[in-house]
Amino acid sequence: MKKILFAASEAVPFIKTGGLADVTGSLPGYFDRDHFDVRVILPKYLCMDPKWKEQLHFLCHLYVSLSWRRQYAGIFTAEWEGITYYFVDNEFYFAGDQPYNRIHEDVEKFAFFSRAVLEALPYLDFCPDIIHCHDWQTGLIPVFLRTLCGHQNYYSGIRTVFSIHNLKFQGRWMLPAVMDITGLPEQIFTSDKLESYGEANYLKGGVVYANAITTVSRTYAYEITTPEGGEGLDGLMNARADDLYGIQNGIDYDEYNPRRDAYLPVQFDETDVTAGKAANKVAFQRDLGLPAEADTFLLGMVSRMTGQKGFDLLGAVLDELLTTERVQLVVLGTGEEQYENTMRHFAGKYPGQVRVTIGYSDEMAHRIYASADAFLMPSLFEPCGLSQLMSMRYGTVPIVRETGGLKDTVEPYNEYEQTGTGFSFANYNAHELLATIRYAMEIFYQNSKAWYGLIIRGMRQNFSWQASAEEYEKLYRRLTDLK
């Protein structure tokens, strides 16, 4: 039995701010439980929903050495869908109304969490073969393991996997401050280890010290080795290319199932997708106060409103699109103020065509996936992307830029061979985005048979977590066989 411990800053259902939580909360349930015991350890945030905190049981407490500090850490546990979760408690670090704060606070918070994960292991009666660390918040776990814990027999056989969900976020802060926070030796903070452009870099530490590095799609694994996609670390990624794996993320096919989705007014599958989507679309239009027209092209977006997600391109073309085409747009998300205001502007300017909800709602997201004709993801870069997978599951045709996981998962429509699952464009260019949307609309309005084929091919794709879990199992076996 291989023992695997996921270490992460968030996981559904306990705490979620983005796609990371979907991965760390869903993936453990798909491993072969006869051969893999996969558990998860998280911070115990004060902002966690009380209904989840009530399910936690106190296990033990210990004191964590972090540089010159000695801090209390309580360990709680819970079971969810057959998976054991552990929670590190310290109200000084994990108080507040959100999981993440300003970076100078978070670098200390997650240094504490990383050290606490390792020091808690002897108290858990669970010595993992592999600690699977996720994103910069856990980047110090491989560093602490190999520098401060490596001489202790208990830790000597533990290997680490470090997963990069988004290379843009690296956990960078001033070298003297991080030296003081971590207590790591000065020789760790050199250009071949934790130092990066004059700062300490937690993600770089994870990449340097982990036994293997993964990221969330094959194309993104290549892109981060290039100057354009490497976010300043392409040299390091090339140096570790032999240990770098691109494993495609999946989605939970039980949660995202249009036949059993309780959020939908009308449930459907492949057998009645045309009628089912039309009924959901009209009901959704009415609820939003848009003209209820099943034959009007409805574009949907569920996204963080940031530059990464292509809102610059969208803002540049919406006036032309909305004034020249028969189209409606529904957007759900939150993010940077400038993009939120841009979308509010278009909603106010085109009240009969655009609805924008600033925030997040599972019900609203599911209804967009089920009701829209096409789903828009014009990302500047996209490590994996999950929304395009969800949209195809609901018979909504994705329109994407060819980057990262979007390129791997959306096959461009070929009108001559009648193949493909969506529409795509190559360059980060507003005119290409507009032309691609118009091409999709042309097929929607003028060739219903071809559009139906796109829907069905998308719904028949298999992006469940099972395939991803099998790839991780192969990697875990490879690493443990090296012992």
C-alpha positions as CSV (number, residue, x, y, z in Angstrom):
1,M,0.0,0.0,0.0
2,K,1.4,3.4,-1.1
3,K,0.8,6.2,1.4
4,I,0.3,9.6,-0.2
5,L,-0.3,12.9,1.6
6,F,-1.7,15.8,-0.3
7,A,-0.6,19.2,1.2
8,A,-2.5,22.2,0.0
9,S,-3.8,25.6,1.0
10,E,-7.4,24.7,0.0
11,A,-9.6,21.8,-1.0
12,V,-13.3,21.3,-1.6
13,P,-15.6,21.0,0.2
14,F,-13.9,22.6,3.2
15,I,-12.4,25.8,1.7
16,K,-12.3,27.1,-1.9
17,T,-11.2,30.2,-3.7
18,G,-10.4,28.7,-7.1
19,G,-9.6,25.6,-9.2
20,L,-6.9,24.4,-6.9
21,A,-9.5,23.4,-4.4
22,D,-11.3,21.3,-7.0
23,V,-8.2,19.4,-7.8
24,T,-7.1,18.7,-4.2
25,G,-10.6,17.9,-3.1
26,S,-11.7,15.7,-6.0
27,L,-8.6,13.9,-7.2
28,P,-7.9,11.8,-4.0
29,G,-11.2,10.0,-4.4
30,Y,-10.2,8.5,-7.7
31,F,-7.1,6.6,-6.7
32,D,-7.1,2.8,-6.5
33,R,-7.9,2.4,-2.8
34,D,-6.6,-1.2,-2.7
35,H,-3.1,0.1,-3.5
36,F,-3.1,3.8,-2.5
37,D,-4.0,5.4,0.8
38,V,-4.3,9.1,-0.1
39,R,-5.0,11.7,2.6
40,V,-5.1,15.5,2.6
41,I,-3.7,18.1,5.0
42,L,-4.9,21.7,5.0
43,P,-4.8,24.8,7.2
44,K,-7.8,25.2,9.6
45,Y,-9.0,28.6,8.6
46,L,-11.2,30.6,10.9
47,C,-13.3,31.6,7.8
48,M,-14.2,28.0,7.0
49,D,-18.0,27.5,6.9
50,P,-19.2,26.5,10.4
51,K,-21.0,23.5,9.0
52,W,-17.5,22.0,8.1
53,K,-15.8,23.1,11.3
54,E,-18.4,21.3,13.3
55,Q,-17.3,18.0,11.6
56,L,-13.7,18.3,12.7
57,H,-12.4,16.3,15.6
58,F,-9.4,17.2,17.7
59,L,-6.6,14.8,17.3
60,C,-3.6,16.3,19.2
61,H,-1.4,19.3,19.6
62,L,2.3,20.0,19.2
63,Y,4.7,22.9,19.1
64,V,6.3,23.8,15.8
65,S,9.8,25.3,15.6
66,L,10.0,28.0,13.0
67,S,13.3,29.9,13.1
68,W,13.4,31.5,16.6
69,R,9.7,31.0,17.1
70,R,8.0,28.0,18.8
71,Q,4.3,28.0,17.8
72,Y,1.3,26.0,18.9
73,A,-0.3,23.8,16.2
74,G,-3.5,21.8,16.8
75,I,-4.2,18.9,14.6
76,F,-7.9,18.1,13.7
77,T,-9.3,15.4,11.4
78,A,-12.4,14.7,9.4
79,E,-13.6,12.1,7.0
80,W,-15.2,13.1,3.7
81,E,-16.4,10.6,1.1
82,G,-14.0,8.0,2.4
83,I,-10.9,10.3,2.4
84,T,-9.1,11.3,5.6
85,Y,-8.4,15.1,6.0
86,Y,-6.1,16.7,8.6
87,F,-6.2,20.3,9.6
88,V,-3.5,22.4,11.1
89,D,-4.9,24.9,13.7
90,N,-3.2,28.2,14.7
91,E,-5.5,31.2,15.0
92,F,-2.6,33.7,14.8
93,Y,-1.9,32.5,11.3
94,F,-5.3,31.2,10.0
95,A,-7.7,33.8,11.4
96,G,-9.2,36.4,9.1
97,D,-12.2,36.5,6.8
98,Q,-10.4,34.9,3.8
99,P,-7.7,32.2,3.3
100,Y,-5.1,34.6,1.7
101,N,-4.0,38.0,2.8
102,R,-1.2,40.3,1.8
103,I,1.9,38.5,0.6
104,H,4.1,39.5,3.5
105,E,1.6,37.8,5.8
106,D,1.1,34.8,3.6
107,V,4.8,34.0,3.3
108,E,5.1,33.6,7.1
109,K,1.7,31.8,7.3
110,F,2.6,29.2,4.8
111,A,6.1,28.8,6.1
112,F,4.5,27.8,9.4
113,F,2.0,25.5,7.6
114,S,4.8,23.8,5.7
115,R,6.9,23.2,8.8
116,A,3.8,22.1,10.8
117,V,2.9,19.5,8.1
118,L,6.3,17.8,8.6
119,E,6.4,18.0,12.4
120,A,2.9,16.7,12.7
121,L,3.6,13.5,10.8
122,P,4.9,11.4,13.7
123,Y,1.6,12.3,15.6
124,L,-0.7,11.1,12.8
125,D,0.2,7.4,12.7
126,F,0.6,8.0,8.9
127,C,4.1,8.2,7.5
128,P,3.7,8.9,3.8
129,D,5.8,7.5,1.1
130,I,5.2,10.7,-0.9
131,I,4.1,14.2,0.1
132,H,2.3,15.7,-2.9
133,C,2.7,19.5,-2.5
134,H,0.4,22.0,-4.4
135,D,1.5,25.5,-5.5
136,W,3.8,28.0,-3.8
137,Q,2.0,27.8,-0.5
138,T,3.6,24.4,0.1
139,G,6.8,25.0,-1.7
140,L,8.8,25.0,1.5
141,I,7.8,21.4,2.4
142,P,10.4,19.8,0.1
143,V,13.0,22.4,1.2
144,F,12.4,21.8,5.0
145,L,12.3,18.1,4.4
146,R,15.7,17.9,2.7
147,T,17.5,20.5,4.8
148,L,16.2,20.6,8.3
149,C,14.6,17.1,8.6
150,G,16.7,15.1,6.2
151,H,19.1,13.9,9.0
152,Q,16.3,12.3,11.0
153,N,15.5,8.6,10.2
154,Y,11.7,9.1,10.3
155,Y,11.8,11.4,7.3
156,S,14.6,9.7,5.3
157,G,12.4,7.7,3.0
158,I,9.8,10.4,2.2
159,R,9.8,11.7,-1.3
160,T,8.0,14.7,-2.7
161,V,6.0,15.7,-5.8
162,F,5.5,19.4,-6.4
163,S,2.5,20.5,-8.6
164,I,2.4,23.9,-10.3
165,H,-1.2,24.9,-10.9
166,N,-0.2,28.4,-12.0
167,L,3.4,29.5,-12.4
168,K,2.5,33.2,-12.3
169,F,2.0,33.0,-8.5
170,Q,5.4,32.1,-6.9
171,G,5.3,33.4,-3.3
172,R,8.1,35.9,-3.6
173,W,9.3,38.2,-0.8
174,M,12.3,39.9,0.6
175,L,15.3,37.7,1.3
176,P,16.2,38.9,4.8
177,A,12.6,38.6,5.9
178,V,12.2,35.1,4.6
179,M,15.6,34.1,6.1
180,D,14.3,35.3,9.5
181,I,10.9,33.7,9.0
182,T,12.1,30.2,8.0
183,G,15.4,29.8,9.9
184,L,16.8,28.1,6.8
185,P,20.6,28.2,6.4
186,E,22.0,31.2,4.4
187,Q,23.4,28.9,1.7
188,I,19.8,27.9,0.8
189,F,19.2,31.5,-0.5
190,T,21.4,31.4,-3.5
191,S,20.5,31.7,-7.2
192,D,20.5,27.9,-7.7
193,K,18.1,27.3,-4.8
194,L,15.6,29.8,-3.3
195,E,16.8,33.2,-4.6
196,S,15.1,34.6,-7.7
197,Y,15.7,38.1,-9.0
198,G,16.8,39.4,-5.6
199,E,13.9,37.8,-3.7
200,A,13.2,34.5,-1.9
201,N,10.9,32.4,-4.0
202,Y,8.8,29.6,-2.4
203,L,7.7,28.0,-5.7
204,K,11.3,27.9,-6.9
205,G,12.2,26.1,-3.7
206,G,9.6,23.5,-4.3
207,V,10.8,23.0,-7.9
208,V,14.5,22.8,-6.9
209,Y,14.0,20.4,-3.9
210,A,11.1,18.1,-5.0
211,N,11.8,14.7,-6.5
212,A,9.3,15.3,-9.3
213,I,7.4,18.3,-10.6
214,T,4.0,18.2,-12.3
215,T,1.8,20.7,-13.9
216,V,-1.8,20.4,-15.1
217,S,-1.6,19.8,-18.8
218,R,1.0,18.6,-21.4
219,T,1.1,21.9,-23.3
220,Y,1.6,24.0,-20.1
221,A,4.5,21.7,-19.1
222,Y,6.1,22.7,-22.4
223,E,5.1,26.4,-22.2
224,I,6.8,26.9,-18.8
225,T,10.1,25.9,-20.3
226,T,10.0,28.8,-22.7
227,P,10.8,32.5,-22.1
228,E,7.3,33.4,-23.0
229,G,5.6,31.1,-20.5
230,G,8.3,30.5,-17.9
231,E,7.5,33.6,-15.8
232,G,11.3,34.1,-15.3
233,L,11.9,30.5,-14.3
234,D,12.2,28.9,-17.7
235,G,15.9,28.1,-17.2
236,L,15.1,26.2,-14.0
237,M,12.3,24.4,-15.7
238,N,14.6,23.3,-18.5
239,A,17.2,22.2,-16.0
240,R,14.5,19.9,-14.4
241,A,12.8,18.9,-17.6
242,D,13.6,15.2,-17.0
243,D,11.5,15.3,-13.8
244,L,8.7,17.5,-15.2
245,Y,5.4,15.9,-16.1
246,G,2.2,17.3,-17.6
247,I,-0.9,15.5,-16.3
248,Q,-4.2,16.8,-17.4
249,N,-6.7,17.9,-14.8
250,G,-10.2,16.4,-14.8
251,I,-13.6,17.2,-13.5
252,D,-16.0,15.4,-11.2
253,Y,-18.5,13.7,-13.6
254,D,-21.0,13.1,-10.8
255,E,-21.1,16.8,-9.8
256,Y,-21.1,18.0,-13.4
257,N,-23.9,15.8,-14.8
258,P,-26.7,17.5,-16.7
259,R,-28.9,14.5,-16.3
260,R,-28.8,14.7,-12.4
261,D,-28.0,18.4,-11.8
262,A,-30.4,19.8,-9.2
263,Y,-29.6,23.3,-10.2
264,L,-31.2,22.9,-13.6
265,P,-34.9,23.6,-14.3
266,V,-34.7,20.8,-17.0
267,Q,-32.3,18.0,-16.8
268,F,-31.0,16.3,-20.0
269,D,-28.3,14.2,-21.6
270,E,-27.2,13.3,-25.2
271,T,-30.6,11.8,-26.0
272,D,-32.6,15.0,-25.5
273,V,-29.9,17.7,-25.5
274,T,-31.5,20.0,-28.0
275,A,-34.8,20.3,-26.2
276,G,-33.1,20.2,-22.8
277,K,-30.7,23.1,-23.6
278,A,-33.4,25.1,-25.2
279,A,-35.7,24.8,-22.2
280,N,-32.8,25.7,-19.8
281,K,-31.8,28.6,-22.0
282,V,-35.3,30.2,-22.1
283,A,-35.8,29.8,-18.4
284,F,-32.4,31.3,-17.7
285,Q,-33.1,34.3,-20.0
286,R,-36.4,35.0,-18.3
287,D,-34.7,34.8,-14.8
288,L,-32.1,37.2,-15.9
289,G,-34.5,39.6,-17.6
290,L,-33.1,39.0,-21.0
291,P,-35.3,38.5,-24.1
292,A,-36.4,34.8,-23.9
293,E,-35.3,33.7,-27.3
294,A,-34.2,30.1,-27.7
295,D,-32.8,30.8,-31.2
296,T,-30.6,33.8,-30.1
297,F,-26.9,32.9,-29.7
298,L,-26.0,32.9,-26.0
299,L,-22.4,33.3,-24.9
300,G,-21.4,32.4,-21.4
301,M,-18.4,33.0,-19.2
302,V,-17.5,31.8,-15.7
303,S,-14.1,33.3,-14.8
304,R,-11.9,35.2,-12.6
305,M,-11.9,38.7,-14.0
306,T,-8.1,39.2,-14.6
307,G,-5.8,40.0,-17.5
308,Q,-4.9,36.3,-17.7
309,K,-8.4,35.4,-18.6
310,G,-8.6,37.6,-21.8
311,F,-10.8,40.4,-20.5
312,D,-8.6,42.9,-22.4
313,L,-9.5,41.2,-25.7
314,L,-13.2,40.9,-24.7
315,G,-13.4,44.6,-23.8
316,A,-11.9,45.6,-27.2
317,V,-14.5,43.7,-29.3
318,L,-17.8,43.8,-27.3
319,D,-19.1,47.1,-28.8
320,E,-18.6,45.8,-32.3
321,L,-20.0,42.3,-31.5
322,L,-23.1,43.6,-29.6
323,T,-24.0,46.2,-32.2
324,T,-23.6,44.1,-35.3
325,E,-24.7,40.6,-34.2
326,R,-27.7,38.8,-32.8
327,V,-26.0,37.7,-29.5
328,Q,-26.4,37.7,-25.8
329,L,-23.7,37.5,-23.2
330,V,-23.9,36.3,-19.6
331,V,-20.8,36.6,-17.3
332,L,-20.2,35.4,-13.8
333,G,-17.0,36.2,-11.8
334,T,-15.0,38.5,-9.7
335,G,-11.5,39.8,-9.8
336,E,-9.6,43.0,-10.6
337,E,-11.6,46.2,-10.2
338,Q,-10.8,47.4,-13.7
339,Y,-12.3,44.3,-15.4
340,E,-15.3,44.2,-13.1
341,N,-16.0,47.9,-14.0
342,T,-15.5,47.1,-17.7
343,M,-18.1,44.4,-17.5
344,R,-20.5,46.6,-15.5
345,H,-20.1,49.2,-18.2
346,F,-21.2,46.8,-21.0
347,A,-24.1,45.4,-18.9
348,G,-25.3,49.0,-18.4
349,K,-24.8,50.0,-22.0
350,Y,-26.5,46.9,-23.5
351,P,-29.2,45.9,-21.0
352,G,-31.1,43.8,-23.6
353,Q,-28.0,41.7,-24.4
354,V,-25.6,41.5,-21.4
355,R,-26.0,40.3,-17.9
356,V,-23.0,40.4,-15.5
357,T,-22.9,39.0,-11.9
358,I,-19.9,40.1,-9.8
359,G,-19.3,37.3,-7.4
360,Y,-19.6,33.5,-7.5
361,S,-22.5,31.1,-7.2
362,D,-22.5,27.4,-8.0
363,E,-26.1,27.5,-9.1
364,M,-25.4,30.4,-11.5
365,A,-22.3,28.7,-12.9
366,H,-24.1,25.4,-13.5
367,R,-27.0,27.2,-15.2
368,I,-24.5,29.1,-17.5
369,Y,-22.9,25.8,-18.5
370,A,-26.3,24.2,-19.2
371,S,-28.0,27.2,-20.9
372,A,-25.3,28.9,-23.1
373,D,-24.7,27.9,-26.7
374,A,-21.0,28.7,-26.5
375,F,-18.5,29.2,-23.6
376,L,-15.8,31.8,-24.0
377,M,-12.2,31.4,-22.7
378,P,-9.9,33.8,-24.6
379,S,-7.1,33.3,-22.1
380,L,-3.6,34.9,-22.3
381,F,-2.4,31.7,-20.7
382,E,-4.2,28.8,-19.1
383,P,-2.3,26.1,-17.2
384,C,-5.2,23.7,-17.5
385,G,-8.7,25.2,-17.5
386,L,-11.7,23.4,-16.1
387,S,-14.6,25.4,-17.4
388,Q,-14.1,24.3,-21.0
389,L,-14.4,20.7,-19.7
390,M,-17.5,21.5,-17.8
391,S,-19.1,23.4,-20.7
392,M,-18.6,20.4,-23.0
393,R,-20.1,18.1,-20.4
394,Y,-23.3,20.3,-20.7
395,G,-23.3,20.5,-24.5
396,T,-22.0,24.0,-24.6
397,V,-19.4,24.6,-27.3
398,P,-16.1,26.2,-26.1
399,I,-14.5,29.1,-27.9
400,V,-10.9,29.2,-26.6
401,R,-7.4,30.5,-27.3
402,E,-4.9,27.8,-28.2
403,T,-2.8,27.9,-25.0
404,G,-2.0,25.4,-22.2
405,G,-4.8,23.0,-21.3
406,L,-7.2,24.7,-23.6
407,K,-5.1,23.6,-26.6
408,D,-4.9,20.0,-25.2
409,T,-8.6,19.6,-24.5
410,V,-10.5,21.5,-27.3
411,E,-10.2,20.1,-30.8
412,P,-10.8,22.9,-33.4
413,Y,-13.8,22.5,-35.6
414,N,-13.1,21.3,-39.1
415,E,-16.0,22.0,-41.4
416,Y,-14.7,19.8,-44.2
417,E,-14.3,16.6,-42.1
418,Q,-17.0,17.5,-39.5
419,T,-14.6,16.9,-36.6
420,G,-13.7,18.9,-33.5
421,T,-15.3,19.9,-30.3
422,G,-15.0,23.7,-30.3
423,F,-13.5,26.8,-31.9
424,S,-10.1,28.2,-31.2
425,F,-7.7,31.0,-32.3
426,A,-3.9,31.1,-32.0
427,N,-2.7,34.6,-31.3
428,Y,-3.6,36.8,-28.4
429,N,-5.4,39.3,-30.6
430,A,-8.8,40.9,-30.3
431,H,-9.6,40.7,-34.1
432,E,-8.9,36.9,-34.0
433,L,-11.2,36.5,-31.0
434,L,-14.0,38.5,-32.8
435,A,-13.5,36.5,-36.0
436,T,-13.7,33.2,-34.1
437,I,-16.9,34.2,-32.3
438,R,-18.4,35.2,-35.6
439,Y,-17.4,31.9,-37.2
440,A,-19.0,30.0,-34.4
441,M,-22.2,32.1,-34.8
442,E,-22.2,31.4,-38.5
443,I,-22.2,27.6,-37.9
444,F,-24.9,28.0,-35.1
445,Y,-27.3,30.1,-37.3
446,Q,-26.7,28.5,-40.7
447,N,-25.7,24.8,-40.1
448,S,-27.7,23.3,-37.2
449,K,-26.6,19.8,-38.1
450,A,-22.9,20.7,-37.8
451,W,-23.6,22.6,-34.5
452,Y,-25.4,19.5,-33.1
453,G,-22.3,17.4,-34.1
454,L,-20.1,19.8,-32.1
455,I,-22.4,19.4,-29.1
456,I,-22.5,15.6,-29.2
457,R,-18.7,15.2,-29.7
458,G,-18.1,17.5,-26.8
459,M,-20.5,15.6,-24.5
460,R,-18.8,12.3,-25.4
461,Q,-15.3,13.5,-24.3
462,N,-14.0,11.8,-21.2
463,F,-12.1,14.2,-18.9
464,S,-13.0,12.5,-15.6
465,W,-10.4,12.4,-12.8
466,Q,-10.0,8.7,-13.3
467,A,-7.5,9.1,-16.2
468,S,-5.6,11.7,-14.3
469,A,-5.4,9.5,-11.2
470,E,-3.9,6.7,-13.2
471,E,-1.1,8.9,-14.5
472,Y,-0.3,10.1,-10.9
473,E,-0.3,6.5,-9.7
474,K,2.3,5.7,-12.4
475,L,4.4,8.6,-11.1
476,Y,4.1,7.6,-7.5
477,R,5.1,4.0,-8.2
478,R,8.1,5.2,-10.2
479,L,9.3,7.4,-7.3
480,T,8.8,4.8,-4.6
481,D,10.5,2.1,-6.6
482,L,13.6,4.3,-6.5
483,K,13.9,3.9,-2.7
